[in-house]
Amino acid sequence: MKSNTVLSTTDSLILTNPKSVKIQLIVNDGCEALGDTALFNIIVKPPLKAITNLKDTSICASQIVNFTATAQGGDSKAYHYQWLLNNKLYDTTNALSPKTDDLNLKSTLSLILSDNCSANDTITKTITVKPSPKSDFIYDLACSHTVTKFQFTGTKPASPVTTNFIWNYNNEGASTL
């Protein structure tokens, strides 16, 4: 019974309820003296929710980034964390520090939180790695008392990353051109 309403007259009950409820079970074989009654308090756990610092992130090629996760709701004794990097399992702890060598220029990082009680909670974000510039140059024929032209031939990250240049001439002068 629930609120004095009979829910079932069989030996099993399926109840989908979003909140906690008290249920009374009465069993009787037709003889009043042989019946029994029990009262159950069913506590429904709130939905599972992941709490994390995972967000869309841009990092430099050698930078270390740390992500952590905790949870609320569901069955706290059965929390299970899965970090997927580009849709492949990467780690199963609640803290993650992905190696930049494992990341592409744009990688997808997902946290899947499960507990065998609630629907999974999934958070997916993009991690963008800013590539490092590569320094290289060519120069014209260097003759005494003449202007020598230097030209950058290395690589630099695409916009919106700004690459700054500092040309150092054996500590005798410098230029940012």
C-alpha positions as CSV (number, residue, x, y, z in Angstrom):
1,M,0.0,0.0,0.0
2,K,1.0,3.6,-0.6
3,S,-1.2,6.3,0.8
4,N,-3.8,3.7,1.5
5,T,-3.9,2.7,-2.1
6,V,-3.2,-0.9,-3.1
7,L,-0.2,-1.0,-5.6
8,S,0.0,-4.7,-6.1
9,T,-1.7,-7.9,-5.0
10,T,1.3,-10.2,-6.1
11,D,4.5,-11.1,-4.3
12,S,6.5,-8.5,-6.2
13,L,6.3,-4.8,-6.9
14,I,8.0,-2.5,-9.4
15,L,7.9,1.1,-8.5
16,T,9.4,4.0,-10.5
17,N,9.4,6.9,-8.2
18,P,11.4,10.1,-8.3
19,K,11.2,10.6,-4.5
20,S,11.5,8.7,-1.3
21,V,8.4,6.8,-0.1
22,K,7.1,4.6,2.7
23,I,5.5,1.4,1.6
24,Q,3.5,-1.0,3.8
25,L,3.4,-4.7,2.9
26,I,0.5,-6.8,4.2
27,V,0.6,-10.6,3.7
28,N,-2.4,-12.8,4.7
29,D,-3.3,-16.3,3.9
30,G,-7.0,-15.8,4.7
31,C,-6.6,-16.6,8.3
32,E,-6.5,-13.4,10.3
33,A,-4.2,-14.8,13.0
34,L,-1.6,-15.8,10.4
35,G,-1.2,-12.4,8.6
36,D,1.8,-10.1,8.9
37,T,2.5,-6.4,8.2
38,A,5.8,-4.7,7.5
39,L,6.6,-1.1,6.8
40,F,9.5,-0.1,4.5
41,N,11.0,3.3,4.0
42,I,12.4,3.5,0.5
43,I,14.9,6.3,0.0
44,V,15.5,7.2,-3.7
45,K,19.0,8.5,-4.3
46,P,19.2,11.8,-6.2
47,P,20.5,11.7,-9.8
48,L,24.2,11.3,-10.4
49,K,26.0,14.6,-11.2
50,A,29.7,15.0,-12.1
51,I,31.5,18.0,-10.7
52,T,34.7,18.8,-12.5
53,N,37.1,21.6,-13.6
54,L,37.1,20.2,-17.1
55,K,36.4,23.0,-19.6
56,D,37.3,24.0,-23.1
57,T,41.0,24.7,-22.7
58,S,44.0,26.0,-24.7
59,I,47.4,25.0,-23.5
60,C,51.0,25.5,-24.8
61,A,52.8,22.5,-26.2
62,S,54.8,21.8,-23.0
63,Q,52.2,23.0,-20.5
64,I,50.7,20.6,-17.9
65,V,47.0,20.8,-17.2
66,N,45.2,19.0,-14.3
67,F,41.6,18.0,-14.3
68,T,39.7,16.6,-11.3
69,A,36.3,15.2,-10.7
70,T,34.0,14.5,-7.8
71,A,30.4,13.5,-7.8
72,Q,27.0,14.0,-6.1
73,G,24.0,11.8,-5.9
74,G,23.7,8.3,-7.1
75,D,25.4,5.5,-5.1
76,S,28.5,7.2,-3.6
77,K,30.1,3.8,-2.9
78,A,30.1,2.9,-6.5
79,Y,31.3,6.0,-8.3
80,H,33.4,5.0,-11.4
81,Y,35.3,7.6,-13.4
82,Q,36.3,7.1,-17.1
83,W,38.3,9.7,-18.9
84,L,38.2,9.3,-22.7
85,L,40.7,11.0,-24.9
86,N,39.5,11.2,-28.5
87,N,36.9,8.5,-27.7
88,K,39.5,6.1,-26.3
89,L,39.8,5.1,-22.6
90,Y,42.7,7.1,-21.1
91,D,42.3,6.9,-17.3
92,T,39.9,5.7,-14.6
93,T,40.9,7.8,-11.6
94,N,39.2,11.0,-10.5
95,A,42.2,13.1,-11.3
96,L,43.9,13.5,-14.7
97,S,47.0,15.2,-16.0
98,P,47.1,14.3,-19.7
99,K,50.5,14.3,-21.4
100,T,50.8,16.9,-24.2
101,D,52.4,14.2,-26.3
102,D,49.1,12.3,-26.2
103,L,47.1,15.3,-27.3
104,N,46.5,16.4,-30.9
105,L,46.3,20.0,-31.9
106,K,42.6,19.7,-31.1
107,S,41.5,16.8,-28.8
108,T,38.3,15.8,-27.3
109,L,38.4,14.9,-23.6
110,S,35.3,13.3,-22.0
111,L,34.5,12.4,-18.4
112,I,32.0,9.6,-17.9
113,L,30.7,9.2,-14.4
114,S,28.8,6.0,-13.5
115,D,27.6,4.4,-10.3
116,N,25.5,1.3,-11.3
117,C,22.4,3.1,-9.9
118,S,21.7,6.2,-12.0
119,A,22.1,7.2,-15.6
120,N,25.7,8.2,-16.5
121,D,26.7,11.8,-16.4
122,T,29.0,12.8,-19.2
123,I,31.0,16.0,-19.8
124,T,32.9,16.5,-23.0
125,K,35.2,19.4,-23.8
126,T,37.9,20.4,-26.3
127,I,41.6,20.7,-25.5
128,T,43.6,22.8,-27.9
129,V,47.3,22.6,-27.9
130,K,49.1,25.6,-29.2
131,P,52.1,24.4,-31.2
132,S,55.6,25.7,-30.4
133,P,57.3,27.9,-32.9
134,K,60.5,26.6,-34.6
135,S,63.3,29.1,-34.9
136,D,65.2,29.1,-38.2
137,F,66.4,31.7,-40.7
138,I,68.4,32.4,-43.8
139,Y,70.7,35.4,-44.5
140,D,72.2,37.1,-47.5
141,L,75.9,37.2,-48.2
142,A,77.6,38.8,-45.3
143,C,80.3,41.2,-46.4
144,S,82.2,43.7,-44.3
145,H,80.5,47.1,-44.0
146,T,77.4,46.1,-45.9
147,V,73.8,45.5,-44.8
148,T,73.0,41.8,-44.3
149,K,69.4,40.8,-44.7
150,F,68.0,38.0,-42.3
151,Q,64.8,36.2,-43.1
152,F,62.7,34.0,-40.8
153,T,62.2,30.5,-42.3
154,G,61.0,28.6,-39.2
155,T,57.4,27.9,-38.3
156,K,55.0,29.8,-36.1
157,P,51.5,28.9,-34.8
158,A,48.5,30.1,-36.8
159,S,46.3,32.9,-35.6
160,P,45.1,33.8,-33.0
161,V,48.5,32.9,-31.5
162,T,50.9,35.8,-31.8
163,T,54.5,35.0,-32.3
164,N,57.1,37.6,-31.2
165,F,60.5,37.8,-32.7
166,I,63.7,39.0,-31.0
167,W,66.8,38.9,-33.1
168,N,70.0,39.0,-31.0
169,Y,73.2,39.9,-32.7
170,N,75.9,38.3,-30.5
171,N,74.8,40.5,-27.6
172,E,75.9,43.6,-29.6
173,G,72.3,44.5,-30.6
174,A,68.8,43.2,-30.9
175,S,65.7,43.8,-33.0
176,T,62.1,42.8,-32.7
177,L,61.4,43.3,-36.4
